[in-house]
Structure formats: structure tokens, C-alpha cells
Amino acid sequence: MFDRVVLPRDLVDARGTVLARRGLVISIESVQDVARRAPALPRLALSETPIAEDLHLPLADPPYRHLFRGSGVQAAVARALLAVRLPQPLFDELLALKGSDPARYRHGLTTGAVTARLLIAAVGDAPALPDLVGAGLLARNGDELDSREVTEVASHPILGAWHLASVLGAHPAVEAALSHHWRNGHGYPSLPQMPSRATQVVAVASAFAALTQARAFRSGPFDARGAADVLISESSASRADVNTVRLLVHVLRGATGEVRQVGFGRERLGHAPAVNRYTAIGPLRSHV
């Protein structure tokens, strides 16, 4: 499903460079091919860019106070974000997004921060952490198309992955872009194999960030409990990775004890927006 797309118009980056011409067929295979041909561009750390000045946005945002509780946790998450190394063109894309679509920019920052928090809880300060956090930062930084055209919107994971692969080559951000709507095989596009566990962490972080931020199709954002309820419901329906959702709940509860012992608690009401015209599986009750 939606495993290839014919570009309806030129694909252009933030600098105005044409990345691909209208009519090009982009598929999962072509993403892999462009990754093999990607140039070895120099990379700089996020700490060297103006984006470093915006890390307070997710870390101080009230919906995430349970995720980022304590100065030690906030410092560890900030270190992971500041250590992300990317080529300059991708930082240019993020900065352009800040001006043109602040909501998507904030979503990227939040997804990166939530990804960092979950991975720190799961594996600590692992050497691969900056690349995986970078994948979270870029997971929604693909070229989303006109929302009036359903097929085009559903194709944005492939377009985003192709764009990232053309700059980064083989990188966790490419897999994250391809699979963040995969939903355990119930979403799109169809993938030749299951995404890695780390990439599924990025997908859950991206979904949690989206649920807790304002969107035009609902009356308000979910609070953290309500967003977790949506993801619990989706994991129960095999549309989200249950182990990653359990990790999220574990961290929301303070990350004490063992993740495998986390259960989904008693039912509560009142943590979802009054109107939500998007989420097919939503929280009728609270389980956190």
C-alpha cells in the first residue's frame, strides 16, 4: 500500500535545489538506491546551530513534565540532542521549517526529545544514541504534500525517506521516515521487513508528540495520560509496538523498576479532547 509514488511536481529543498523532477517514480527500492549514491557530506553538531537555542521548547512544555522530570533527566536529554550530527542541508531544512511551519518544527524537536528520553531509559548513553535521536528529530521532516490529496499525503513517508537518503545515505533517520506510519503492518507503506526496535521507539515518540500538540482536526491536544491511552489502545489492536508503548508508560511513571513488569492501570475518563475527527482508535477510558 502506497509503496511508490510518481512525483506530481519537482521535489525542492530549503535552498531551492531541485532534488528530483516531476514524474520520477520513487519507491522503497529507489530509496535504497539513492542512499548508496549519497555523497559523504561533512556533518556538524546540533550544538553548533541555532536549533540549540530551542531545546527548551519540549523540555519545559507542561505536557511532558512527567517525561522530563528532574534536572538530571533534562540534562541527559539535552546532551543527546546537542550531540546529533547532520549535514548542513538538513539543519537548513529544519530552520526553514521553523519559519514556514512552526508546528511541524516543534513536533520534530519534541519527537527527538521523547526519543532520547525513551532510549536513555532503555539502553542508557549508548554510542548510537545521537544517530537515533537524530532520526527522531527528522522523522516528520519529509516533504508532506497537499492534505487535500489523500494519496499524496499517504506517500509522504517514501518522499521523506528518499530526501533524507539522498543526503544521509544509510542512516536510522531514513528507516524512521519510511516506517513511522507502518503501524505494525496496518499502515503504510508496505515494508519488506519489520522495522528495528529503535525505529519503533521513534514511531511511538512521534505519535505521542503529535497527540499532545494542537491539530486542526480536533478541539485540543490530548494530555499525556490521554495520549498514552491512544497508544495503549493501538498496541492492543496490534497497531503499535506493545513493548515500546510499555516503555513510554514506564518513563511517564518515573522509570523505576523493570519495564517488563509495567501493567496498564485502572480506567479513567476525561483525558481526551471533546472532538477528534482523526484517531480511529482512541481512548474511551484511561489505562495509565
N, C-alpha and C positions, 0 to 999 in steps of 0.2 A: 504494500500500500504506500503510495507516494514515494516510491523508491527511485524516481528520476523526475527531472523537470526540464522543460525547454524554456530557456530564459526569455521572458516576454519583453525585456529591454536590457540594455547594457548594464553590467554589474560594475559599479564605480566605487572607489574607496574615498576616504575623507579628503585625500589630497587631489581628487578629481582624476586619478589614474584609472583608466578602463582596465578592469581585471579580466573580463570576459564579455564577448559580444553577444548581442541579441541573437537568439536562435541556437546557441550552444546547448547541447544536451548534457546535463550534469546528473551523474548517478553516483552510487556508492563506489563503484569501480573507478570512476573518474576522480573522486576524492582521493582514493589511494594512489592513483597515478600522479596527480598534481603534487601530492605530498612527497613522492620520490623525486620530483624535479624541482622542489623548492630550493631557493638559494640559501646559503648559510649566512644569514644576516647577523650583524653584531647585536647584542642584547644589552639592555640597561635595566637596572633595578627600579622597581616602582618607587623606592625611596628617593630616586633622583628626578622624579616627575612631579608636576603639580597635583597629581591624584593623591599623593601622600597627605596633602592638607585636608582631604575629605574623609579620612578614615573614621573620624568622629561620628559621621552620619549614621552608620549602622551600630557602632559600639555604644552610642549614647541614646539610641532610639528606644523609647519606652517598651514597645512590643517585644524587644529582645533582651530585656533586663535579666530574665532568668537564664538565658544562654550565656550572657557575658558578665555574670555576676562576679565581682571582685576585681581588684586592680591587677592581680597576678594573671587571671584569665585574659583580661583585656590586653595586657602587655604581650602575652604569648600570641594572641590572635593578630595584634598589630605587627609583631615581628614577622609572622608568617606572610602577611600581606606585603610588607615592605620588602621582603626578600624575593618576591616574584620578579622574574627576569623575562622580558619580552622585547622583540624588535620595536624600534621606534614607530613604525607604521601602525602597530596595534595600539600603542598608547595614544597616537594621534586619533585613531578611531574612537577610543573611549572619551577623549577630551572633546571631540566633535559631538559625540552623543550627549555629553553634559550640557552643551548649548542647545542642541536640537530636540532632545527628548530626555529631560531631567529624570523622568520616572524610570525609564529603562536604565539610565546611568546608575541611579540609586539601587535599582534591582541588581545590577551587576556587582556593585560594591557589597551589597547585603549577601548575595549568594556566595561571594568569595569569603566573607567573614564567617558565615554559617558553615561553609565547607571547612574552613580552617578549624573552627571550634569542634566540629564533629570528628575530624581526623585526629586532632590533638588528643581528644578523649579516647579514640580507638587505638592509635598507634604511637602517640607522643610526637616528639620533634624528629620525625624520620627525614632522611636525606631527600626523599622525593616530595616532601610536603610543599615546597614552593611551586613546583610544576602543577600539582593537583589543585592548589589554591588558585593558581593562575587559570586553570580550567574552569573553576567556579566563577571567577571574575569575568570570563569570556563566554560562559555557557549560553547566554542570551544575546551575545554581541554579533549574531549573524545578521544577515540582511533580510529582515522581515518585510514582507510585501504588503500590498494594499489589503486591509482586512475585509474589504467588500468581496474579495475573490477567495472563496474558501480553499480551493485547490492550491492557490499560490501561498496562502498562509500555512497550509499543511506542508508545503515544500520547504519552508524556511530552515529546518534543521540541515537539510542537504546543502542549501546555499551557504549557510553559515559555516558548515564544516569545510566546504570547498574553499571558501575565502580564507579561513584560518589555516588550512593545509597548504595553501599557496604561499603563505608567509612563514609558517612554523615548521612545515614538514610533518613528520610523525611526532605527535605530541598529545598528552591527555586531553587538551582542550578540543582537539578535533573529534575524538571519541565522545566527549561530553556534549559537544554541539550536535552530533548525529543522534545521540541516544536520550536526550533529556525529555523527549516526548514518547519514548518507546513503551513505557508503562507495562513492563513485563510481557511484551508481545501483543498488548491490546492497543497500542498506539501506533505511531508512525515515526520514521519509515520502517519497513521490514529490514531486519539486520541479519547477516549471515551467522552471527553467533551472539551469545549473551554478553552484554557489556561487563566490564570488570567491576568488582565490588566498589572500588574507589570512585568509578564513574557513576555508579548508582548513588553514592553519597552526594555527588554534585547534583544529580537529578532531584533528590529529595530536598536538598538545600535550596535549589532553585524554586521548587514548588512551594516550600514553606515561605520563602521570601515573597513570592507572588501573592500568596493567600493573605499575608499580613500587611499588604500595601494596597492603596486605593486602586480600583479599576472601574471603568465606566459601566460595566455590566452588572455591578452590584452596588447596594446602597452604602456600603462601607467595608473596610477591611475586617477580616477575622482577627480576633485576638490570638495570642499564642496557643492557648488551650483549644480554641476552635479550629485553628489551622492544623494542629496535631490530630484533632478528631477526624478531619477530612482525610488526612494521610493514613490514619488507622483504618478508616472505612475502606479506603482504596487498597490497602495491603490485605485486608480481609477478603476483598474481591479479586486478589491476585493482580492488582493494577499498580502496585508499588512494592518495592522490596521490603518484606516484613522485618528483616534484621536491621536494615538501615533506619526504618521508622522506629524500631525499638531503641536504637542508638540515640535518635533525636529525643525521644521521651526520657531516656536515661539522663541526657545532658540537661534537659529542661528541669528535671527533678534534682539537679545538683551534682550529677555524675559520681555518686557514691555507690559502693557495692559493685556487683558484676552486671554487665549489660544483659547477659543471658537470663538473669533472674527477673528482669523487668516484666511486669504484667501491666495490662491496660485496665485502669482502675474504674471506680464507680461512675455511674452515669450522672451527668449534669446537663442543664439546659442554659441557654442564654449567651452562647459564645460565638454565634454566627450572625452575619448581617441579616436584616429583615428581608431583603430582596437580593437574590443571587441567581442570575439568569445563565450562569456558565457551568458551574460544577455539577456534573451528573450524579456523582456520589458524594453527598455532603453529610455533615454531622447532624443527625436528628437529636443525638444526645452526646454528652461529653464522656470520654473514656479515660481521660488523663488523671 
